[in-house]
Amino acid sequence: MNTSRPCGFTLIELGIVLVIVAILATLAYPSYLEFARKARRAEARAALFQLMQQEERFYSQNTRYVAFSADSSDADARKFKWYSSDSPSSSAYEITASACRDDTLQQCVMLTARPGTARVNAAYRDPVCGDLILTSAGVKAASGGGKNCWQ
């Protein structure tokens, strides 16, 4: 007696597998997005700390901080990197430096990392933290008010 069983999958088995894969993808995708957002945020924090060290070195030599942005034309300001990653196109944050509120550049500098501007990855958004802010006085803040933005 030859009882050969047909090889392959039935349409029902294939449909069940596709439904399971879709459910797993639906559950995993938001976690992936949050992980990627945290990684970009960590990259921005590292860039802010590095730039603050550069500002402090400049201050020790010139007794003032430097304001800078992507549009800076001043020779001193052009020495500062205004993006968070290796290049503007791969960066999620644009970084600027200005005097702290109610202060001058001789007393305090405020670095601001703004997510998803036209000069960097414009598609990137950080609705939880928004702008990351670091001052020479040691203040760490986030414009979005989210918790754990600096951890």
ChimeraX attribute file (.defattr): number of C-alpha atoms within 10 A of each C-alpha:
attribute: neighborCount
match mode: 1-to-1
recipient: residues
	/A:1	3
	/A:2	4
	/A:3	5
	/A:4	6
	/A:5	6
	/A:6	7
	/A:7	6
	/A:8	8
	/A:9	9
	/A:10	9
	/A:11	9
	/A:12	9
	/A:13	10
	/A:14	11
	/A:15	12
	/A:16	11
	/A:17	12
	/A:18	12
	/A:19	11
	/A:20	11
	/A:21	12
	/A:22	12
	/A:23	11
	/A:24	11
	/A:25	12
	/A:26	11
	/A:27	11
	/A:28	11
	/A:29	11
	/A:30	11
	/A:31	11
	/A:32	12
	/A:33	11
	/A:34	12
	/A:35	12
	/A:36	12
	/A:37	18
	/A:38	15
	/A:39	12
	/A:40	20
	/A:41	25
	/A:42	16
	/A:43	16
	/A:44	26
	/A:45	22
	/A:46	14
	/A:47	20
	/A:48	27
	/A:49	14
	/A:50	13
	/A:51	20
	/A:52	21
	/A:53	13
	/A:54	15
	/A:55	20
	/A:56	18
	/A:57	13
	/A:58	15
	/A:59	17
	/A:60	10
	/A:61	9
	/A:62	11
	/A:63	12
	/A:64	17
	/A:65	28
	/A:66	24
	/A:67	20
	/A:68	21
	/A:69	19
	/A:70	16
	/A:71	10
	/A:72	15
	/A:73	10
	/A:74	11
	/A:75	8
	/A:76	13
	/A:77	18
	/A:78	16
	/A:79	12
	/A:80	20
	/A:81	21
	/A:82	29
	/A:83	25
	/A:84	27
	/A:85	19
	/A:86	9
	/A:87	12
	/A:88	18
	/A:89	13
	/A:90	12
	/A:91	23
	/A:92	29
	/A:93	32
	/A:94	25
	/A:95	25
	/A:96	22
	/A:97	26
	/A:98	19
	/A:99	19
	/A:100	17
	/A:101	9
	/A:102	6
	/A:103	12
	/A:104	13
	/A:105	17
	/A:106	13
	/A:107	14
	/A:108	20
	/A:109	25
	/A:110	25
	/A:111	27
	/A:112	24
	/A:113	25
	/A:114	22
	/A:115	27
	/A:116	19
	/A:117	15
	/A:118	11
	/A:119	15
	/A:120	22
	/A:121	17
	/A:122	14
	/A:123	10
	/A:124	15
	/A:125	16
	/A:126	19
	/A:127	13
	/A:128	15
	/A:129	19
	/A:130	20
	/A:131	24
	/A:132	24
	/A:133	22
	/A:134	23
	/A:135	20
	/A:136	18
	/A:137	11
	/A:138	11
	/A:139	9
	/A:140	15
	/A:141	19
	/A:142	19
	/A:143	14
	/A:144	14
	/A:145	14
	/A:146	14
	/A:147	11
	/A:148	9
	/A:149	19
	/A:150	15
	/A:151	8
